[in-house]
Every structure is written in C-alpha cells, then in structure tokens.
Amino acid sequence: MTGSLAPAATRQGTSTAVQAPDATPATTGRGGYRGYLSRIPVAALAAAVTAMVGLLRIGRPVLWRDEMATLSAATRSLRDQIRLESSVDAVFGAYYALMHVWVKVFGTSAFALRLPSVLAMAAAAALVAQLGTRLFDRRAGLLAGLVFALVPAVSRYAQEARPYAGAMAATLLATLLLLRAVEQPRWTRWAAYAGSILLVGAAHFFALDVLLAHAAFVGYLFWTGRRAVAYQWLGATTAAVLTLLPLTLVVARQRGQVDWIPELDWELAGRWHEDLFLNASVGAAVVVLALLSLRRSVRASVLCLALAVLPMLALAAASLSVAPFWVPRYVLFTLPGWAMLAGATLARIGRVQAVAALTAIMLFGLQQNLEVRADNGHDDIDYRALAQIVAVNSDPGDAAFYPHWGRIREGLGYYLAPSLHLDDVLATGTVAEAGTLEAPECRKPKECIGRAVRIWVFCDGDCRDEPDSGLEDEKRDALRDAGFRLQQTWRVYSGTAAVYQR
C-alpha cells in the first residue's frame, strides 16, 4: 500500500469527468452563485466565518484574571519579561513577547488585546478546512470549517487574550506540514515540519501532546510499509524536541504554578465533552457525527481520531500519575480532529440534511455563544463593576488592601480612571521590579497604613458577611488592631467590595 493522500476515488483508479476547455460555467441564477462560491478557497470561507463570529462583541466581556496576567506581562520591557519568566509563566514566554510588540502598536483595549486570538482562531479554521479537504474532499473541508466555527469553545477562546488559539493554529500547521512531508519526503519539508514543532512548543507547552497524534499517524504509515517516512519523522521530531529541552527544564521547575488544578475524578472525566466544547449538546452532536465517519477513509480517520483523542488521554494519564493537569483548554487543539471527522460525515449526506445538522449545532450552542459574549462571559470577578463602585463611593485619600488571589489590584488599575486610583499603601514596588505577577508588599501592614481613614477591601466571591476573609492574616490583624470597622459592602459578579473606617 502506498502512502499517497489523494482522494479515495483517485487511489482506486476510477475515472472522473473533466469539463471541456470551451465549456462556459453558469453565471446567472442559483448555478452562478454556486459557481462563484466554488471558486472561493474553502480555507478562506472558514476563516471568514470564524473571524466574524470571533469579532462579535469582542470587547464586551470583562477581562478575567488570566488576561490581566497577559496585560501585566505585555506592558513590561522584554528584559523584565525574561525576569518574570525565570520564576513563573515560562510556558507563555513567546506569547508575552508577541503581545509586548502588539500592544505597543495597537494599545491595551479589550478589543486590541483579544484581536490576536481572533486572527489565530481564523487561521486555525482555515487550516481545519484545508486539512479536511486534503484528507477527504472539498465539501468535507468546508463543512469541517463551519462545524469548527459553531463550537462555543471556539468563540470563547477566540475572545481571550491568552495563547490557546495560537497553540491550536500551530498544531494544525504542524499537522499540515506533516502531511506534505509524507506525501513528498524531502529534507526541506521535514525541516519545515521540525520548525513547526518548535512553534507549537513556543505557543503552549502542553500543545506538544499533538506529537502523540502524529506518532500514531506515522505508525500507521509504518505499518502500511512506508518505513522510510517513519524514520524521517522520528529524526525531525527528535531534533525539534531536543531544541525545546531547555524550555522543558524551566517549565518543569515551575510546576507549582498548576497547584490550583483539582484532581481528576470520574465526575470531571465524565463531562469532558461539555468542558471541551463548552456545551454538552454541541459536544455530543459533534462527537457522534465524527464517529459516523470513521469507516470512510482509514488513513484520514487515524489522523483525525488521533488528533481528537490521544492528547486528551495523555493529559488524563499525566493527571492521574504525575500531578493534576486536567484543564480542558490545555487540549483545546483537539477540537479540529472532531470537527474534521464531523465534516466528513456531513459531506456524505444530502445538502438539506447537512444544513439541518449545522443548524442544530448552532441552536444547541446559541445560548452558550451568547453567554460568553455577555459582560461576565469569562466567568470571573467583574472588575469593571468594582471600578464603578469605587468611582462613585470613594473619597480622596482612600486606601486599599488587595488579596493575594484574584488580580483585583490589576483589574481596578485597568478599569479605573488614573485620577480615581486608590492609595495602594501596602505596595513597596512594581511587579516589573519584583519580577513577579504580584506586587511586592509591606511585610508589616500595620506600619504601612499611615494616616488612612478609610480602607477598601476586596475579595474573590461572595464574602459580604466577612469581607476581609480573603486577606492574609497579617492584613486582617492590621485592620483590626488599627481600629478599622466594617462600614459598607457591595456585591458584584464573583466578587465583593467593602469599606472599613476608623
């Protein structure tokens, strides 16, 4: 068996009708419209749809704490970024460097911060369509791109100032370059593939799990007799992985950053499709459609199913044997595997049935797609509402105590006008100077309060009964020892503000 990735009909030697050179395509009516669409690359159509979906209300959701970390890192000098990444977030180093350049040109509005992710997700959609076309046919590629665009998780992470959309695009590019290399094995193509693996590792370290899917695909080719290709892949991959070894060592030293991740249990594992697709019905529909296509092309099915399943199984295995790593967005790049298989199924049925299936997926995910675009669509502390409360109720000279968790200091700094900023009495320097994501603070809070009469206290969640419960013990003791008493509280989405006065 050869390793050609041509469509099944061509491999089997069947004939295909060819239009005569002087034939004139229809230019009017429905046929003309279809003829026009048929000349547009499916990659461009999928990218355009995904970009339009991603741009819809992109600036409305409040930035959440991880996006605040991006903002904090991106607004530092490259030297300060390197200092930061020596202790935390080395896994995001390349993304932070890119965002540093980006914000210098386009600013730090929510729209500007999230636009790179929209562009990356559009590129991912284009690659989904192109891969679907290469593995199956043009119609399957287009439908795969449309399925991909309708998944709520695609909208959610297209509108997130984090590297997950970029990591997805990088894994898809690596997969496309792998297909090109196995079709025509040349050293230049294998070099390009190795370079794309470096890009994957730079985009997000966990995305390197895509190599498991590539290994499964190459293993299948080895089994069919293409042993030289398997050895060439192994050489290219080894070179890329060895190049990434320094990053691997740094990331391993920073493993404490994921201590917040809960242990994987049967409940979490049982709702994997809901957490990955961000909607249980959409996830179930796409997975069922995907599984129905597995008998269409063994070669294509091996690659797509490996992309969809193996990275997730690897993350689960690591979570059970090493440390908790189970965060579905870490394997967001598995979505295209499901989308391509689902597109292949839809391409086999009639046009009406395919449209009906796409409509059902759209309706299943409609509520979730609307929710992720709401003010609190990113499901975290409403920094914007906190800022509005402070703007209306603060007095000149008011101070603030910030909790260690929640990035409330950064959130208020972003959404409050500079003239309304509270006196950060505990801060002893900047985050850039400290080389951390948290500002260095006074070790003896009571001595740093000074003459403040009112102190604002914030916490993550609903803590109106005891607003200082989110503070470290030293800060709580300082408030009470200095004679501060609770005066008023306000509740916002996933957060609480309070004023203490003495």
TIPAVO-519596 format. One record per residue (C-alpha): residue in three letters; residue number from 0; x, y, z. Coordinates in steps of 0.2 Angstrom, whole numbers. Layout:
REM residues N
(atom "ALA", NUM, (X, Y, Z))
...
This chain:
REM residues 502
(atom "MET", 0, (0, 0, 0))
(atom "THR", 1, (7, 17, -5))
(atom "GLY", 2, (7, 32, 6))
(atom "SER", 3, (-2, 44, -6))
(atom "LEU", 4, (-15, 55, 2))
(atom "ALA", 5, (-25, 58, -14))
(atom "PRO", 6, (-44, 56, -13))
(atom "ALA", 7, (-51, 38, -12))
(atom "ALA", 8, (-58, 39, -29))
(atom "THR", 9, (-42, 43, -37))
(atom "ARG", 10, (-32, 30, -27))
(atom "GLN", 11, (-45, 16, -33))
(atom "GLY", 12, (-42, 21, -51))
(atom "THR", 13, (-60, 27, -55))
(atom "SER", 14, (-62, 40, -69))
(atom "THR", 15, (-68, 57, -66))
(atom "ALA", 16, (-77, 68, -79))
(atom "VAL", 17, (-67, 84, -84))
(atom "GLN", 18, (-76, 99, -91))
(atom "ALA", 19, (-71, 103, -109))
(atom "PRO", 20, (-60, 118, -111))
(atom "ASP", 21, (-73, 129, -120))
(atom "ALA", 22, (-87, 125, -108))
(atom "THR", 23, (-94, 140, -100))
(atom "PRO", 24, (-99, 140, -82))
(atom "ALA", 25, (-116, 147, -77))
(atom "THR", 26, (-115, 165, -72))
(atom "THR", 27, (-133, 168, -68))
(atom "GLY", 28, (-146, 162, -56))
(atom "ARG", 29, (-143, 149, -42))
(atom "GLY", 30, (-130, 140, -53))
(atom "GLY", 31, (-120, 156, -55))
(atom "TYR", 32, (-120, 159, -36))
(atom "ARG", 33, (-114, 141, -33))
(atom "GLY", 34, (-101, 143, -46))
(atom "TYR", 35, (-94, 158, -38))
(atom "LEU", 36, (-94, 150, -21))
(atom "SER", 37, (-85, 135, -28))
(atom "ARG", 38, (-71, 146, -34))
(atom "ILE", 39, (-68, 153, -16))
(atom "PRO", 40, (-55, 143, -7))
(atom "VAL", 41, (-63, 133, 7))
(atom "ALA", 42, (-50, 139, 19))
(atom "ALA", 43, (-55, 157, 16))
(atom "LEU", 44, (-73, 154, 19))
(atom "ALA", 45, (-70, 145, 35))
(atom "ALA", 46, (-58, 159, 41))
(atom "ALA", 47, (-70, 172, 36))
(atom "VAL", 48, (-85, 164, 46))
(atom "THR", 49, (-74, 161, 61))
(atom "ALA", 50, (-67, 179, 61))
(atom "MET", 51, (-84, 186, 60))
(atom "VAL", 52, (-90, 175, 74))
(atom "GLY", 53, (-75, 179, 85))
(atom "LEU", 54, (-76, 198, 82))
(atom "LEU", 55, (-94, 198, 88))
(atom "ARG", 56, (-95, 209, 104))
(atom "ILE", 57, (-76, 205, 107))
(atom "GLY", 58, (-74, 220, 119))
(atom "ARG", 59, (-89, 217, 130))
(atom "PRO", 60, (-84, 203, 142))
(atom "VAL", 61, (-74, 209, 156))
(atom "LEU", 62, (-56, 204, 156))
(atom "TRP", 63, (-53, 190, 168))
(atom "ARG", 64, (-38, 187, 179))
(atom "ASP", 65, (-28, 177, 166))
(atom "GLU", 66, (-30, 191, 154))
(atom "MET", 67, (-24, 203, 167))
(atom "ALA", 68, (-8, 192, 168))
(atom "THR", 69, (-6, 194, 150))
(atom "LEU", 70, (-9, 213, 151))
(atom "SER", 71, (4, 214, 165))
(atom "ALA", 72, (17, 204, 156))
(atom "ALA", 73, (14, 213, 139))
(atom "THR", 74, (17, 230, 146))
(atom "ARG", 75, (34, 226, 153))
(atom "SER", 76, (50, 228, 144))
(atom "LEU", 77, (57, 212, 136))
(atom "ARG", 78, (71, 212, 149))
(atom "ASP", 79, (58, 212, 163))
(atom "GLN", 80, (48, 199, 154))
(atom "ILE", 81, (63, 187, 155))
(atom "ARG", 82, (65, 191, 173))
(atom "LEU", 83, (47, 186, 176))
(atom "GLU", 84, (48, 170, 166))
(atom "SER", 85, (63, 165, 176))
(atom "SER", 86, (51, 162, 190))
(atom "VAL", 87, (34, 160, 183))
(atom "ASP", 88, (25, 158, 166))
(atom "ALA", 89, (40, 152, 156))
(atom "VAL", 90, (27, 142, 146))
(atom "PHE", 91, (19, 159, 139))
(atom "GLY", 92, (36, 167, 136))
(atom "ALA", 93, (34, 168, 117))
(atom "TYR", 94, (16, 174, 118))
(atom "TYR", 95, (21, 188, 130))
(atom "ALA", 96, (34, 194, 119))
(atom "LEU", 97, (22, 194, 104))
(atom "MET", 98, (10, 204, 114))
(atom "HIS", 99, (23, 216, 120))
(atom "VAL", 100, (26, 221, 102))
(atom "TRP", 101, (7, 221, 98))
(atom "VAL", 102, (1, 232, 112))
(atom "LYS", 103, (15, 245, 108))
(atom "VAL", 104, (6, 247, 91))
(atom "PHE", 105, (-12, 244, 95))
(atom "GLY", 106, (-14, 248, 113))
(atom "THR", 107, (-22, 239, 128))
(atom "SER", 108, (-41, 240, 125))
(atom "ALA", 109, (-50, 224, 127))
(atom "PHE", 110, (-53, 223, 108))
(atom "ALA", 111, (-34, 226, 105))
(atom "LEU", 112, (-29, 213, 117))
(atom "ARG", 113, (-40, 199, 111))
(atom "LEU", 114, (-38, 203, 92))
(atom "PRO", 115, (-23, 192, 90))
(atom "SER", 116, (-33, 177, 96))
(atom "VAL", 117, (-47, 181, 84))
(atom "LEU", 118, (-34, 181, 70))
(atom "ALA", 119, (-26, 165, 76))
(atom "MET", 120, (-43, 156, 78))
(atom "ALA", 121, (-47, 162, 60))
(atom "ALA", 122, (-31, 154, 54))
(atom "ALA", 123, (-35, 138, 64))
(atom "ALA", 124, (-52, 137, 55))
(atom "ALA", 125, (-43, 140, 38))
(atom "LEU", 126, (-31, 125, 42))
(atom "VAL", 127, (-46, 114, 48))
(atom "ALA", 128, (-54, 117, 31))
(atom "GLN", 129, (-38, 114, 21))
(atom "LEU", 130, (-34, 98, 31))
(atom "GLY", 131, (-52, 92, 29))
(atom "THR", 132, (-51, 95, 10))
(atom "ARG", 133, (-34, 86, 9))
(atom "LEU", 134, (-39, 71, 19))
(atom "PHE", 135, (-57, 69, 12))
(atom "ASP", 136, (-63, 82, -1))
(atom "ARG", 137, (-68, 100, -3))
(atom "ARG", 138, (-86, 98, 4))
(atom "ALA", 139, (-79, 89, 19))
(atom "GLY", 140, (-66, 103, 22))
(atom "LEU", 141, (-79, 117, 21))
(atom "LEU", 142, (-91, 108, 32))
(atom "ALA", 143, (-77, 104, 45))
(atom "GLY", 144, (-73, 123, 45))
(atom "LEU", 145, (-91, 128, 48))
(atom "VAL", 146, (-93, 115, 62))
(atom "PHE", 147, (-77, 122, 70))
(atom "ALA", 148, (-84, 140, 69))
(atom "LEU", 149, (-100, 135, 78))
(atom "VAL", 150, (-92, 127, 93))
(atom "PRO", 151, (-94, 138, 108))
(atom "ALA", 152, (-77, 135, 114))
(atom "VAL", 153, (-70, 142, 98))
(atom "SER", 154, (-79, 159, 101))
(atom "ARG", 155, (-74, 159, 119))
(atom "TYR", 156, (-55, 157, 116))
(atom "ALA", 157, (-55, 167, 100))
(atom "GLN", 158, (-60, 181, 113))
(atom "GLU", 159, (-47, 178, 125))
(atom "ALA", 160, (-30, 187, 127))
(atom "ARG", 161, (-21, 170, 130))
(atom "PRO", 162, (-11, 159, 119))
(atom "TYR", 163, (-24, 144, 116))
(atom "ALA", 164, (-30, 150, 99))
(atom "GLY", 165, (-12, 152, 93))
(atom "ALA", 166, (-7, 135, 100))
(atom "MET", 167, (-22, 127, 90))
(atom "ALA", 168, (-16, 136, 74))
(atom "ALA", 169, (2, 130, 77))
(atom "THR", 170, (-3, 112, 80))
(atom "LEU", 171, (-14, 112, 64))
(atom "LEU", 172, (0, 120, 54))
(atom "ALA", 173, (12, 106, 60))
(atom "THR", 174, (-1, 93, 55))
(atom "LEU", 175, (-2, 101, 38))
(atom "LEU", 176, (16, 101, 36))
(atom "LEU", 177, (17, 83, 41))
(atom "LEU", 178, (5, 78, 28))
(atom "ARG", 179, (16, 87, 15))
(atom "ALA", 180, (31, 79, 21))
(atom "VAL", 181, (24, 61, 20))
(atom "GLU", 182, (17, 65, 3))
(atom "GLN", 183, (34, 70, -4))
(atom "PRO", 184, (48, 67, 8))
(atom "ARG", 185, (61, 80, 6))
(atom "TRP", 186, (73, 87, 18))
(atom "THR", 187, (66, 104, 16))
(atom "ARG", 188, (48, 98, 20))
(atom "TRP", 189, (55, 89, 36))
(atom "ALA", 190, (64, 104, 41))
(atom "ALA", 191, (48, 115, 39))
(atom "TYR", 192, (39, 102, 50))
(atom "ALA", 193, (53, 102, 63))
(atom "GLY", 194, (51, 121, 64))
(atom "SER", 195, (33, 120, 66))
(atom "ILE", 196, (35, 109, 81))
(atom "LEU", 197, (46, 122, 89))
(atom "LEU", 198, (32, 134, 85))
(atom "VAL", 199, (20, 123, 94))
(atom "GLY", 200, (31, 122, 109))
(atom "ALA", 201, (33, 140, 110))
(atom "ALA", 202, (14, 143, 108))
(atom "HIS", 203, (10, 132, 123))
(atom "PHE", 204, (20, 118, 131))
(atom "PHE", 205, (5, 106, 133))
(atom "ALA", 206, (1, 108, 114))
(atom "LEU", 207, (17, 97, 111))
(atom "ASP", 208, (5, 82, 115))
(atom "VAL", 209, (0, 84, 97))
(atom "LEU", 210, (16, 74, 94))
(atom "LEU", 211, (7, 58, 100))
(atom "ALA", 212, (-6, 60, 87))
(atom "HIS", 213, (7, 62, 74))
(atom "ALA", 214, (16, 47, 80))
(atom "ALA", 215, (0, 37, 79))
(atom "PHE", 216, (-2, 43, 61))
(atom "VAL", 217, (16, 39, 56))
(atom "GLY", 218, (15, 22, 65))
(atom "TYR", 219, (0, 18, 53))
(atom "LEU", 220, (11, 23, 38))
(atom "PHE", 221, (25, 12, 45))
(atom "TRP", 222, (13, -2, 46))
(atom "THR", 223, (7, 0, 28))
(atom "GLY", 224, (26, -1, 23))
(atom "ARG", 225, (32, 17, 22))
(atom "ARG", 226, (46, 14, 34))
(atom "ALA", 227, (57, 27, 27))
(atom "VAL", 228, (44, 40, 31))
(atom "ALA", 229, (43, 34, 49))
(atom "TYR", 230, (62, 36, 51))
(atom "GLN", 231, (62, 53, 44))
(atom "TRP", 232, (48, 59, 55))
(atom "LEU", 233, (57, 52, 70))
(atom "GLY", 234, (73, 62, 65))
(atom "ALA", 235, (64, 78, 63))
(atom "THR", 236, (54, 76, 79))
(atom "THR", 237, (69, 72, 89))
(atom "ALA", 238, (79, 87, 83))
(atom "ALA", 239, (64, 98, 87))
(atom "VAL", 240, (61, 90, 105))
(atom "LEU", 241, (80, 92, 109))
(atom "THR", 242, (79, 110, 104))
(atom "LEU", 243, (65, 113, 116))
(atom "LEU", 244, (74, 104, 130))
(atom "PRO", 245, (79, 120, 139))
(atom "LEU", 246, (61, 126, 139))
(atom "THR", 247, (56, 109, 146))
(atom "LEU", 248, (68, 110, 160))
(atom "VAL", 249, (62, 128, 165))
(atom "VAL", 250, (43, 123, 164))
(atom "ALA", 251, (47, 108, 175))
(atom "ARG", 252, (54, 119, 188))
(atom "GLN", 253, (38, 130, 188))
(atom "ARG", 254, (26, 115, 190))
(atom "GLY", 255, (20, 123, 206))
(atom "GLN", 256, (10, 136, 195))
(atom "VAL", 257, (-3, 122, 192))
(atom "ASP", 258, (-6, 118, 210))
(atom "TRP", 259, (-23, 126, 209))
(atom "ILE", 260, (-29, 112, 197))
(atom "PRO", 261, (-41, 100, 205))
(atom "GLU", 262, (-38, 81, 205))
(atom "LEU", 263, (-46, 72, 190))
(atom "ASP", 264, (-60, 61, 196))
(atom "TRP", 265, (-75, 52, 187))
(atom "GLU", 266, (-86, 67, 188))
(atom "LEU", 267, (-73, 78, 179))
(atom "ALA", 268, (-69, 64, 166))
(atom "GLY", 269, (-87, 61, 163))
(atom "ARG", 270, (-91, 79, 157))
(atom "TRP", 271, (-75, 80, 146))
(atom "HIS", 272, (-86, 84, 131))
(atom "GLU", 273, (-95, 98, 140))
(atom "ASP", 274, (-79, 106, 146))
(atom "LEU", 275, (-70, 105, 130))
(atom "PHE", 276, (-84, 111, 118))
(atom "LEU", 277, (-92, 122, 132))
(atom "ASN", 278, (-109, 114, 128))
(atom "ALA", 279, (-114, 96, 132))
(atom "SER", 280, (-126, 95, 117))
(atom "VAL", 281, (-114, 103, 105))
(atom "GLY", 282, (-100, 91, 111))
(atom "ALA", 283, (-111, 76, 110))
(atom "ALA", 284, (-118, 80, 92))
(atom "VAL", 285, (-101, 83, 85))
(atom "VAL", 286, (-93, 68, 93))
(atom "VAL", 287, (-107, 57, 86))
(atom "LEU", 288, (-106, 64, 69))
(atom "ALA", 289, (-87, 62, 70))
(atom "LEU", 290, (-88, 43, 75))
(atom "LEU", 291, (-100, 40, 60))
(atom "SER", 292, (-86, 45, 48))
(atom "LEU", 293, (-73, 33, 54))
(atom "ARG", 294, (-76, 20, 40))
(atom "ARG", 295, (-74, 32, 26))
(atom "SER", 296, (-55, 33, 25))
(atom "VAL", 297, (-44, 23, 36))
(atom "ARG", 298, (-29, 35, 34))
(atom "ALA", 299, (-39, 51, 37))
(atom "SER", 300, (-48, 43, 51))
(atom "VAL", 301, (-32, 38, 60))
(atom "LEU", 302, (-25, 55, 59))
(atom "CYS", 303, (-41, 64, 64))
(atom "LEU", 304, (-46, 52, 78))
(atom "ALA", 305, (-28, 53, 85))
(atom "LEU", 306, (-28, 72, 85))
(atom "ALA", 307, (-45, 72, 94))
(atom "VAL", 308, (-42, 58, 107))
(atom "LEU", 309, (-23, 55, 111))
(atom "PRO", 310, (-18, 72, 118))
(atom "MET", 311, (-33, 71, 130))
(atom "LEU", 312, (-29, 54, 135))
(atom "ALA", 313, (-11, 59, 138))
(atom "LEU", 314, (-17, 74, 149))
(atom "ALA", 315, (-28, 62, 159))
(atom "ALA", 316, (-14, 50, 162))
(atom "ALA", 317, (-2, 63, 167))
(atom "SER", 318, (-15, 70, 179))
(atom "LEU", 319, (-18, 53, 187))
(atom "SER", 320, (1, 48, 188))
(atom "VAL", 321, (11, 64, 190))
(atom "ALA", 322, (1, 79, 196))
(atom "PRO", 323, (-16, 86, 192))
(atom "PHE", 324, (-16, 94, 174))
(atom "TRP", 325, (-34, 92, 169))
(atom "VAL", 326, (-39, 108, 161))
(atom "PRO", 327, (-48, 106, 145))
(atom "ARG", 328, (-42, 122, 137))
(atom "TYR", 329, (-24, 114, 138))
(atom "VAL", 330, (-30, 102, 125))
(atom "LEU", 331, (-42, 114, 115))
(atom "PHE", 332, (-32, 109, 100))
(atom "THR", 333, (-41, 93, 99))
(atom "LEU", 334, (-57, 101, 93))
(atom "PRO", 335, (-51, 101, 75))
(atom "GLY", 336, (-50, 82, 75))
(atom "TRP", 337, (-68, 81, 80))
(atom "ALA", 338, (-73, 94, 68))
(atom "MET", 339, (-64, 86, 53))
(atom "LEU", 340, (-72, 70, 56))
(atom "ALA", 341, (-89, 78, 58))
(atom "GLY", 342, (-87, 87, 42))
(atom "ALA", 343, (-83, 71, 33))
(atom "THR", 344, (-100, 64, 39))
(atom "LEU", 345, (-110, 79, 34))
(atom "ALA", 346, (-102, 78, 17))
(atom "ARG", 347, (-109, 61, 14))
(atom "ILE", 348, (-127, 66, 17))
(atom "GLY", 349, (-138, 77, 7))
(atom "ARG", 350, (-137, 96, 7))
(atom "VAL", 351, (-153, 98, 16))
(atom "GLN", 352, (-148, 86, 30))
(atom "ALA", 353, (-131, 94, 31))
(atom "VAL", 354, (-139, 111, 33))
(atom "ALA", 355, (-151, 104, 46))
(atom "ALA", 356, (-136, 97, 56))
(atom "LEU", 357, (-127, 113, 56))
(atom "THR", 358, (-142, 122, 61))
(atom "ALA", 359, (-145, 110, 75))
(atom "ILE", 360, (-127, 113, 81))
(atom "MET", 361, (-129, 131, 80))
(atom "LEU", 362, (-145, 131, 90))
(atom "PHE", 363, (-138, 119, 103))
(atom "GLY", 364, (-124, 131, 106))
(atom "LEU", 365, (-133, 148, 104))
(atom "GLN", 366, (-136, 151, 122))
(atom "GLN", 367, (-118, 147, 127))
(atom "ASN", 368, (-112, 158, 112))
(atom "LEU", 369, (-122, 172, 119))
(atom "GLU", 370, (-117, 170, 137))
(atom "VAL", 371, (-98, 170, 133))
(atom "ARG", 372, (-101, 187, 125))
(atom "ALA", 373, (-110, 195, 140))
(atom "ASP", 374, (-102, 206, 152))
(atom "ASN", 375, (-97, 191, 163))
(atom "GLY", 376, (-95, 179, 149))
(atom "HIS", 377, (-77, 174, 155))
(atom "ASP", 378, (-85, 169, 172))
(atom "ASP", 379, (-73, 179, 184))
(atom "ILE", 380, (-73, 194, 195))
(atom "ASP", 381, (-82, 209, 187))
(atom "TYR", 382, (-68, 221, 189))
(atom "ARG", 383, (-77, 234, 179))
(atom "ALA", 384, (-92, 234, 191))
(atom "LEU", 385, (-79, 235, 206))
(atom "ALA", 386, (-71, 250, 197))
(atom "GLN", 387, (-88, 259, 195))
(atom "ILE", 388, (-92, 256, 214))
(atom "VAL", 389, (-75, 263, 219))
(atom "ALA", 390, (-78, 278, 207))
(atom "VAL", 391, (-94, 283, 214))
(atom "ASN", 392, (-91, 279, 233))
(atom "SER", 393, (-73, 283, 236))
(atom "ASP", 394, (-66, 298, 244))
(atom "PRO", 395, (-49, 307, 241))
(atom "GLY", 396, (-36, 298, 251))
(atom "ASP", 397, (-45, 281, 252))
(atom "ALA", 398, (-33, 267, 253))
(atom "ALA", 399, (-34, 249, 248))
(atom "PHE", 400, (-30, 231, 254))
(atom "TYR", 401, (-29, 219, 240))
(atom "PRO", 402, (-30, 200, 242))
(atom "HIS", 403, (-16, 189, 235))
(atom "TRP", 404, (-28, 180, 224))
(atom "GLY", 405, (-39, 187, 210))
(atom "ARG", 406, (-28, 200, 202))
(atom "ILE", 407, (-40, 214, 209))
(atom "ARG", 408, (-26, 226, 210))
(atom "GLU", 409, (-23, 224, 191))
(atom "GLY", 410, (-42, 224, 187))
(atom "LEU", 411, (-45, 240, 196))
(atom "GLY", 412, (-30, 248, 189))
(atom "TYR", 413, (-36, 244, 171))
(atom "TYR", 414, (-54, 249, 173))
(atom "LEU", 415, (-52, 264, 185))
(atom "ALA", 416, (-48, 281, 178))
(atom "PRO", 417, (-30, 286, 184))
(atom "SER", 418, (-37, 300, 194))
(atom "LEU", 419, (-48, 289, 204))
(atom "HIS", 420, (-35, 276, 209))
(atom "LEU", 421, (-35, 271, 227))
(atom "ASP", 422, (-19, 273, 238))
(atom "ASP", 423, (-10, 256, 237))
(atom "VAL", 424, (-2, 258, 254))
(atom "LEU", 425, (5, 241, 255))
(atom "ALA", 426, (14, 241, 239))
(atom "THR", 427, (33, 243, 241))
(atom "GLY", 428, (37, 242, 222))
(atom "THR", 429, (31, 237, 205))
(atom "VAL", 430, (28, 220, 198))
(atom "ALA", 431, (41, 223, 185))
(atom "GLU", 432, (54, 227, 198))
(atom "ALA", 433, (49, 212, 208))
(atom "GLY", 434, (49, 200, 193))
(atom "THR", 435, (33, 193, 198))
(atom "LEU", 436, (14, 194, 194))
(atom "GLU", 437, (10, 200, 211))
(atom "ALA", 438, (16, 217, 218))
(atom "PRO", 439, (28, 216, 232))
(atom "GLU", 440, (20, 222, 248))
(atom "CYS", 441, (25, 229, 265))
(atom "ARG", 442, (29, 214, 277))
(atom "LYS", 443, (21, 224, 292))
(atom "PRO", 444, (5, 230, 286))
(atom "LYS", 445, (0, 240, 302))
(atom "GLU", 446, (15, 251, 300))
(atom "CYS", 447, (11, 255, 282))
(atom "ILE", 448, (-7, 260, 284))
(atom "GLY", 449, (-1, 278, 289))
(atom "ARG", 450, (-15, 291, 291))
(atom "ALA", 451, (-28, 282, 280))
(atom "VAL", 452, (-45, 284, 287))
(atom "ARG", 453, (-54, 273, 275))
(atom "ILE", 454, (-48, 257, 268))
(atom "TRP", 455, (-56, 247, 254))
(atom "VAL", 456, (-55, 228, 255))
(atom "PHE", 457, (-59, 216, 241))
(atom "CYS", 458, (-62, 198, 240))
(atom "ASP", 459, (-65, 184, 227))
(atom "GLY", 460, (-83, 178, 228))
(atom "ASP", 461, (-97, 182, 240))
(atom "CYS", 462, (-90, 187, 257))
(atom "ARG", 463, (-101, 201, 262))
(atom "ASP", 464, (-103, 193, 280))
(atom "GLU", 465, (-84, 194, 282))
(atom "PRO", 466, (-76, 205, 268))
(atom "ASP", 467, (-58, 203, 275))
(atom "SER", 468, (-59, 184, 274))
(atom "GLY", 469, (-49, 184, 258))
(atom "LEU", 470, (-34, 194, 266))
(atom "GLU", 471, (-19, 186, 273))
(atom "ASP", 472, (-19, 185, 292))
(atom "GLU", 473, (-6, 199, 294))
(atom "LYS", 474, (-18, 211, 284))
(atom "ARG", 475, (-33, 206, 294))
(atom "ASP", 476, (-24, 209, 310))
(atom "ALA", 477, (-18, 226, 304))
(atom "LEU", 478, (-36, 232, 300))
(atom "ARG", 479, (-42, 226, 317))
(atom "ASP", 480, (-28, 232, 328))
(atom "ALA", 481, (-28, 249, 319))
(atom "GLY", 482, (-47, 251, 324))
(atom "PHE", 483, (-55, 249, 307))
(atom "ARG", 484, (-73, 243, 307))
(atom "LEU", 485, (-83, 237, 293))
(atom "GLN", 486, (-94, 252, 286))
(atom "GLN", 487, (-102, 246, 269))
(atom "THR", 488, (-101, 231, 257))
(atom "TRP", 489, (-106, 229, 239))
(atom "ARG", 490, (-108, 213, 229))
(atom "VAL", 491, (-103, 211, 211))
(atom "TYR", 492, (-102, 196, 200))
(atom "SER", 493, (-90, 184, 208))
(atom "GLY", 494, (-83, 197, 219))
(atom "THR", 495, (-86, 209, 234))
(atom "ALA", 496, (-80, 226, 239))
(atom "ALA", 497, (-81, 234, 256))
(atom "VAL", 498, (-76, 250, 265))
(atom "TYR", 499, (-68, 249, 283))
(atom "GLN", 500, (-66, 265, 293))
(atom "ARG", 501, (-58, 270, 309))
